[in-house]
């Protein structure tokens, strides 16, 4: 009794210190927790791709690097293109900045003069928005790099991390967790594969549609639409809507309407509301409506990382439902056996 009573304060102190330590760790790591989880989940889902490349190159480090670079390729392409445009035009732009504001000079490089003239009255608001985005850009780049770094290292040693995590779980809970995790893995893979396939499909459709409508740089706009489709909340309208506005302000009202209708009906309505739920639901083995709910609710609730957390939450919910159904089936089987006896 004395040992028990003496041990209770010690156990309580350990519990309090453990909780404080966990809160401190989460506070320190808060800016990177979401991107690390997102990177780990993406690497877990795309592990078959990494293993296929590893069998070809016979090196886990090289395979992890190739897989990560393939996933980062669209962002790298856009970044290099932007850097090339800046380097090519920076000399002429610097000479023009003396007579005009920097924002106006930049817009002249990428937009028709009629559009620049229409935007001049709200130039101050545009500059404030650009400055606000510029201030948050370094943190966003760090988070992006951390996500890709997490994917790279998870491709290499993810299985070791999973085995270590399993060693911390009490053995009697493992069957229950395995029952839950199977639907989680299926939903994550199905929805992310569906999202990737749909985004590629949207990019191809966008490039073809832009070319048919007579837009210049149709291939580049199609690639930008593909990247925008990969990003949660942003979507293809981040490309086709500005293009339609530019066409309207330059006097091509009919073309502007055609671009907007094509983007809204085909690239957004058909692709995101029908094609993606159908493909994702087929891969995940769930109803398309559940795919659509998870796809929309996640980003709306948690921002960009909701693209990962939405399917994760849906998978956990389905896993819990499956564990309840599994338990009911076991109880039913036991009752039948008892009745037969």
Secondary structure, DSSP 8 states (H G I E B T S, - for coil): -HHHHHHHHHHHHHHHHHHHHHHHHHHHHHHHHHHHHHHHHHHHHTHHHHHHHHHHHS-HHHHHHHHHHHHHHHHHHHHHHHHHHHHHHHHHHHHHTTTS-HHHHHHHHHS-HHHHHHHGGGHHHHHHHHHHHHHHHHHHHHHHHHHHHHHHHHHHHHHHHHHHHHHTS-HHHHHHHHHHHHHHHHHHHHHHHHHHHHHHHHHHHHHHHHHHTT-TTHHHHHHHHHHHHHSTTT-THHHHHHHHHHHHHTT-HHHHHHHHHHIIIIIIIIIIIIIHHHHHHHHHTS-HHHHHHHHHHHHHHHGGGHHHHHHHHHHHHHHHHHHHHHHHHHHHHHHHHHHH-
